[in-house]
Amino acid sequence: MFGWGVGCTGFWWVYPLLFFLVMGFFMMRGCGCMSGWGGRGQRRDPNSAIAAEEILKRRYALGEIDLERFEEMKKKIAE
């Protein structure tokens, strides 16, 4: 009726705009441009190495890994 079509409103342009904004967000997040938003940026938290070493010590204490594997993984954490 009145040339608008079934279910169309005057805000038809909002949907493509939202689509491109959402796609842009996920593309930037995936390439690491938004490292603070969960991207793959090269931020290194000094506390993460400490936490990783604690987890490694716990796994060694529980017997999940042997001494050789423990030393190997400890070297990689220190890098």
N, CA, C and O atoms as a GROMACS GRO file, in nm:
protein
  316
    1MET      N    1   0.083  -0.117   0.000
    1MET     CA    2   0.000   0.000   0.000
    1MET      C    3   0.088   0.124   0.000
    1MET      O    4   0.189   0.126   0.071
    2PHE      N    5   0.056   0.222  -0.073
    2PHE     CA    6   0.128   0.348  -0.085
    2PHE      C    7   0.271   0.332  -0.136
    2PHE      O    8   0.352   0.424  -0.118
    3GLY      N    9   0.305   0.223  -0.199
    3GLY     CA   10   0.436   0.207  -0.261
    3GLY      C   11   0.549   0.173  -0.166
    3GLY      O   12   0.665   0.173  -0.208
    4TRP      N   13   0.522   0.143  -0.039
    4TRP     CA   14   0.627   0.110   0.056
    4TRP      C   15   0.662  -0.038   0.056
    4TRP      O   16   0.771  -0.074   0.100
    5GLY      N   17   0.576  -0.122   0.010
    5GLY     CA   18   0.601  -0.265   0.015
    5GLY      C   19   0.551  -0.324   0.146
    5GLY      O   20   0.511  -0.250   0.236
    6VAL      N   21   0.554  -0.452   0.156
    6VAL     CA   22   0.503  -0.519   0.275
    6VAL      C   23   0.607  -0.513   0.386
    6VAL      O   24   0.718  -0.563   0.369
    7GLY      N   25   0.573  -0.453   0.497
    7GLY     CA   26   0.659  -0.452   0.614
    7GLY      C   27   0.774  -0.354   0.608
    7GLY      O   28   0.854  -0.349   0.702
    8CYS      N   29   0.787  -0.276   0.504
    8CYS     CA   30   0.898  -0.180   0.496
    8CYS      C   31   0.862  -0.052   0.570
    8CYS      O   32   0.746  -0.012   0.577
    9THR      N   33   0.964   0.009   0.625
    9THR     CA   34   0.945   0.137   0.691
    9THR      C   35   1.040   0.237   0.628
    9THR      O   36   1.112   0.206   0.533
   10GLY      N   37   1.038   0.356   0.680
   10GLY     CA   38   1.129   0.458   0.629
   10GLY      C   39   1.271   0.442   0.681
   10GLY      O   40   1.360   0.519   0.644
   11PHE      N   41   1.294   0.343   0.766
   11PHE     CA   42   1.427   0.321   0.823
   11PHE      C   43   1.496   0.200   0.763
   11PHE      O   44   1.570   0.130   0.834
   12TRP      N   45   1.476   0.174   0.638
   12TRP     CA   46   1.536   0.059   0.571
   12TRP      C   47   1.688   0.066   0.570
   12TRP      O   48   1.755  -0.037   0.565
   13TRP      N   49   1.744   0.185   0.573
   13TRP     CA   50   1.888   0.204   0.565
   13TRP      C   51   1.959   0.163   0.694
   13TRP      O   52   2.081   0.147   0.693
   14VAL      N   53   1.887   0.146   0.803
   14VAL     CA   54   1.949   0.110   0.931
   14VAL      C   55   2.006  -0.032   0.927
   14VAL      O   56   2.113  -0.057   0.982
   15TYR      N   57   1.937  -0.125   0.863
   15TYR     CA   58   1.979  -0.264   0.863
   15TYR      C   59   2.113  -0.287   0.792
   15TYR      O   60   2.199  -0.356   0.848
   16PRO      N   61   2.134  -0.234   0.674
   16PRO     CA   62   2.268  -0.251   0.613
   16PRO      C   63   2.377  -0.181   0.695
   16PRO      O   64   2.489  -0.231   0.704
   17LEU      N   65   2.344  -0.068   0.754
   17LEU     CA   66   2.442   0.004   0.836
   17LEU      C   67   2.482  -0.081   0.957
   17LEU      O   68   2.601  -0.094   0.987
   18LEU      N   69   2.386  -0.138   1.025
   18LEU     CA   70   2.416  -0.225   1.138
   18LEU      C   71   2.496  -0.347   1.096
   18LEU      O   72   2.588  -0.389   1.166
   19PHE      N   73   2.461  -0.403   0.981
   19PHE     CA   74   2.534  -0.519   0.930
   19PHE      C   75   2.681  -0.486   0.909
   19PHE      O   76   2.768  -0.562   0.951
   20PHE      N   77   2.709  -0.374   0.843
   20PHE     CA   78   2.848  -0.338   0.815
   20PHE      C   79   2.923  -0.300   0.941
   20PHE      O   80   3.043  -0.327   0.951
   21LEU      N   81   2.858  -0.239   1.038
   21LEU     CA   82   2.924  -0.208   1.164
   21LEU      C   83   2.962  -0.335   1.240
   21LEU      O   84   3.073  -0.346   1.292
   22VAL      N   85   2.871  -0.430   1.245
   22VAL     CA   86   2.900  -0.556   1.314
   22VAL      C   87   3.010  -0.633   1.241
   22VAL      O   88   3.100  -0.685   1.306
   23MET      N   89   3.004  -0.640   1.110
   23MET     CA   90   3.107  -0.711   1.034
   23MET      C   91   3.243  -0.642   1.050
   23MET      O   92   3.344  -0.710   1.064
   24GLY      N   93   3.245  -0.511   1.049
   24GLY     CA   94   3.369  -0.437   1.069
   24GLY      C   95   3.429  -0.464   1.206
   24GLY      O   96   3.550  -0.480   1.219
   25PHE      N   97   3.344  -0.470   1.307
   25PHE     CA   98   3.392  -0.499   1.442
   25PHE      C   99   3.460  -0.635   1.448
   25PHE      O  100   3.570  -0.647   1.501
   26PHE      N  101   3.395  -0.738   1.393
   26PHE     CA  102   3.452  -0.872   1.399
   26PHE      C  103   3.576  -0.886   1.311
   26PHE      O  104   3.667  -0.962   1.344
   27MET      N  105   3.581  -0.814   1.201
   27MET     CA  106   3.700  -0.820   1.115
   27MET      C  107   3.819  -0.754   1.183
   27MET      O  108   3.930  -0.806   1.178
   28MET      N  109   3.796  -0.640   1.247
   28MET     CA  110   3.906  -0.573   1.317
   28MET      C  111   3.951  -0.654   1.438
   28MET      O  112   4.070  -0.659   1.469
   29ARG      N  113   3.857  -0.716   1.505
   29ARG     CA  114   3.889  -0.798   1.621
   29ARG      C  115   3.971  -0.919   1.578
   29ARG      O  116   4.065  -0.958   1.648
   30GLY      N  117   3.936  -0.977   1.466
   30GLY     CA  118   4.006  -1.096   1.418
   30GLY      C  119   4.148  -1.069   1.372
   30GLY      O  120   4.235  -1.155   1.386
   31CYS      N  121   4.173  -0.952   1.317
   31CYS     CA  122   4.308  -0.921   1.267
   31CYS      C  123   4.398  -0.867   1.377
   31CYS      O  124   4.517  -0.848   1.354
   32GLY      N  125   4.344  -0.842   1.495
   32GLY     CA  126   4.427  -0.796   1.605
   32GLY      C  127   4.434  -0.645   1.617
   32GLY      O  128   4.512  -0.594   1.697
   33CYS      N  129   4.355  -0.573   1.541
   33CYS     CA  130   4.357  -0.427   1.548
   33CYS      C  131   4.300  -0.377   1.680
   33CYS      O  132   4.333  -0.267   1.725
   34MET      N  133   4.215  -0.457   1.741
   34MET     CA  134   4.152  -0.417   1.867
   34MET      C  135   4.199  -0.512   1.976
   34MET      O  136   4.120  -0.590   2.029
   35SER      N  137   4.327  -0.506   2.011
   35SER     CA  138   4.383  -0.603   2.105
   35SER      C  139   4.320  -0.594   2.243
   35SER      O  140   4.316  -0.693   2.315
   36GLY      N  141   4.270  -0.478   2.281
   36GLY     CA  142   4.206  -0.466   2.410
   36GLY      C  143   4.068  -0.527   2.414
   36GLY      O  144   4.011  -0.544   2.521
   37TRP      N  145   4.013  -0.560   2.299
   37TRP     CA  146   3.877  -0.615   2.290
   37TRP      C  147   3.880  -0.765   2.264
   37TRP      O  148   3.782  -0.821   2.214
   38GLY      N  149   3.990  -0.830   2.297
   38GLY     CA  150   3.997  -0.975   2.277
   38GLY      C  151   4.063  -1.015   2.148
   38GLY      O  152   4.054  -1.132   2.109
   39GLY      N  153   4.128  -0.923   2.081
   39GLY     CA  154   4.197  -0.956   1.957
   39GLY      C  155   4.327  -1.030   1.984
   39GLY      O  156   4.357  -1.064   2.098
   40ARG      N  157   4.401  -1.055   1.879
   40ARG     CA  158   4.526  -1.129   1.893
   40ARG      C  159   4.646  -1.037   1.896
   40ARG      O  160   4.751  -1.070   1.840
   41GLY      N  161   4.633  -0.924   1.959
   41GLY     CA  162   4.743  -0.827   1.968
   41GLY      C  163   4.859  -0.882   2.049
   41GLY      O  164   4.845  -0.984   2.117
   42GLN      N  165   4.974  -0.816   2.041
   42GLN     CA  166   5.094  -0.864   2.107
   42GLN      C  167   5.113  -0.804   2.246
   42GLN      O  168   5.226  -0.772   2.285
   43ARG      N  169   5.005  -0.790   2.320
   43ARG     CA  170   5.018  -0.744   2.458
   43ARG      C  171   5.066  -0.860   2.542
   43ARG      O  172   5.016  -0.972   2.529
   44ARG      N  173   5.163  -0.835   2.628
   44ARG     CA  174   5.211  -0.939   2.717
   44ARG      C  175   5.200  -0.890   2.859
   44ARG      O  176   5.262  -0.791   2.898
   45ASP      N  177   5.121  -0.959   2.935
   45ASP     CA  178   5.100  -0.924   3.075
   45ASP      C  179   5.206  -0.996   3.158
   45ASP      O  180   5.217  -1.118   3.149
   46PRO      N  181   5.284  -0.923   3.239
   46PRO     CA  182   5.386  -0.990   3.320
   46PRO      C  183   5.327  -1.089   3.420
   46PRO      O  184   5.393  -1.186   3.457
   47ASN      N  185   5.205  -1.066   3.463
   47ASN     CA  186   5.141  -1.157   3.557
   47ASN      C  187   5.101  -1.289   3.492
   47ASN      O  188   5.083  -1.389   3.561
   48SER      N  189   5.087  -1.290   3.359
   48SER     CA  190   5.046  -1.413   3.291
   48SER      C  191   5.156  -1.519   3.299
   48SER      O  192   5.127  -1.638   3.308
   49ALA      N  193   5.283  -1.476   3.295
   49ALA     CA  194   5.394  -1.571   3.306
   49ALA      C  195   5.397  -1.632   3.445
   49ALA      O  196   5.426  -1.750   3.461
   50ILE      N  197   5.368  -1.551   3.546
   50ILE     CA  198   5.365  -1.602   3.682
   50ILE      C  199   5.251  -1.701   3.699
   50ILE      O  200   5.268  -1.807   3.760
   51ALA      N  201   5.135  -1.666   3.645
   51ALA     CA  202   5.021  -1.757   3.654
   51ALA      C  203   5.049  -1.887   3.580
   51ALA      O  204   5.014  -1.995   3.628
   52ALA      N  205   5.112  -1.877   3.464
   52ALA     CA  206   5.144  -1.997   3.387
   52ALA      C  207   5.242  -2.086   3.462
   52ALA      O  208   5.231  -2.208   3.459
   53GLU      N  209   5.339  -2.024   3.528
   53GLU     CA  210   5.436  -2.102   3.604
   53GLU      C  211   5.370  -2.172   3.724
   53GLU      O  212   5.404  -2.285   3.757
   54GLU      N  213   5.276  -2.106   3.786
   54GLU     CA  214   5.202  -2.168   3.897
   54GLU      C  215   5.122  -2.288   3.850
   54GLU      O  216   5.118  -2.392   3.916
   55ILE      N  217   5.058  -2.274   3.735
   55ILE     CA  218   4.982  -2.385   3.678
   55ILE      C  219   5.075  -2.500   3.644
   55ILE      O  220   5.044  -2.616   3.667
   56LEU      N  221   5.192  -2.466   3.588
   56LEU     CA  222   5.289  -2.568   3.552
   56LEU      C  223   5.338  -2.642   3.676
   56LEU      O  224   5.351  -2.764   3.673
   57LYS      N  225   5.366  -2.569   3.783
   57LYS     CA  226   5.411  -2.633   3.908
   57LYS      C  227   5.302  -2.725   3.964
   57LYS      O  228   5.332  -2.833   4.015
   58ARG      N  229   5.178  -2.681   3.955
   58ARG     CA  230   5.067  -2.763   4.005
   58ARG      C  231   5.054  -2.892   3.923
   58ARG      O  232   5.032  -2.999   3.979
   59ARG      N  233   5.068  -2.881   3.791
   59ARG     CA  234   5.059  -3.000   3.707
   59ARG      C  235   5.172  -3.097   3.736
   59ARG      O  236   5.152  -3.219   3.734
   60TYR      N  237   5.293  -3.044   3.765
   60TYR     CA  238   5.406  -3.130   3.799
   60TYR      C  239   5.383  -3.197   3.935
   60TYR      O  240   5.413  -3.316   3.952
   61ALA      N  241   5.330  -3.121   4.030
   61ALA     CA  242   5.304  -3.176   4.164
   61ALA      C  243   5.197  -3.285   4.160
   61ALA      O  244   5.203  -3.380   4.237
   62LEU      N  245   5.101  -3.271   4.072
   62LEU     CA  246   4.994  -3.371   4.061
   62LEU      C  247   5.037  -3.493   3.978
   62LEU      O  248   4.966  -3.592   3.972
   63GLY      N  249   5.154  -3.484   3.916
   63GLY     CA  250   5.204  -3.597   3.837
   63GLY      C  251   5.152  -3.602   3.695
   63GLY      O  252   5.164  -3.705   3.628
   64GLU      N  253   5.094  -3.492   3.648
   64GLU     CA  254   5.043  -3.490   3.511
   64GLU      C  255   5.156  -3.485   3.408
   64GLU      O  256   5.141  -3.535   3.297
   65ILE      N  257   5.268  -3.424   3.447
   65ILE     CA  258   5.384  -3.413   3.356
   65ILE      C  259   5.508  -3.459   3.433
   65ILE      O  260   5.514  -3.453   3.556
   66ASP      N  261   5.607  -3.504   3.357
   66ASP     CA  262   5.731  -3.548   3.421
   66ASP      C  263   5.831  -3.432   3.428
   66ASP      O  264   5.803  -3.323   3.378
   67LEU      N  265   5.948  -3.456   3.490
   67LEU     CA  266   6.047  -3.351   3.513
   67LEU      C  267   6.100  -3.294   3.382
   67LEU      O  268   6.120  -3.173   3.371
   68GLU      N  269   6.123  -3.379   3.284
   68GLU     CA  270   6.176  -3.334   3.155
   68GLU      C  271   6.078  -3.237   3.088
   68GLU      O  272   6.116  -3.130   3.040
   69ARG      N  273   5.953  -3.277   3.086
   69ARG     CA  274   5.849  -3.191   3.025
   69ARG      C  275   5.832  -3.062   3.105
   69ARG      O  276   5.810  -2.955   3.047
   70PHE      N  277   5.841  -3.071   3.238
   70PHE     CA  278   5.831  -2.954   3.324
   70PHE      C  279   5.939  -2.851   3.292
   70PHE      O  280   5.910  -2.732   3.276
   71GLU      N  281   6.063  -2.897   3.282
   71GLU     CA  282   6.175  -2.806   3.252
   71GLU      C  283   6.161  -2.744   3.112
   71GLU      O  284   6.188  -2.626   3.093
   72GLU      N  285   6.117  -2.826   3.017
   72GLU     CA  286   6.098  -2.777   2.880
   72GLU      C  287   5.992  -2.667   2.875
   72GLU      O  288   6.012  -2.563   2.812
   73MET      N  289   5.881  -2.690   2.942
   73MET     CA  290   5.772  -2.592   2.942
   73MET      C  291   5.810  -2.467   3.022
   73MET      O  292   5.768  -2.357   2.987
   74LYS      N  293   5.888  -2.483   3.126
   74LYS     CA  294   5.932  -2.370   3.207
   74LYS      C  295   6.020  -2.276   3.125
   74LYS      O  296   6.012  -2.154   3.139
   75LYS      N  297   6.104  -2.334   3.040
   75LYS     CA  298   6.190  -2.252   2.951
   75LYS      C  299   6.106  -2.171   2.852
   75LYS      O  300   6.135  -2.055   2.825
   76LYS      N  301   6.001  -2.234   2.799
   76LYS     CA  302   5.914  -2.166   2.703
   76LYS      C  303   5.838  -2.051   2.768
   76LYS      O  304   5.814  -1.948   2.705
   77ILE      N  305   5.800  -2.070   2.894
   77ILE     CA  306   5.728  -1.964   2.966
   77ILE      C  307   5.819  -1.844   2.988
   77ILE      O  308   5.775  -1.729   2.980
   78ALA      N  309   5.946  -1.870   3.017
   78ALA     CA  310   6.042  -1.763   3.048
   78ALA      C  311   6.074  -1.679   2.924
   78ALA      O  312   6.122  -1.566   2.938
   79GLU      N  313   6.051  -1.730   2.806
   79GLU     CA  314   6.084  -1.657   2.682
   79GLU      C  315   5.999  -1.533   2.665
   79GLU      O  316   6.015  -1.461   2.566
   0.00000   0.00000   0.00000
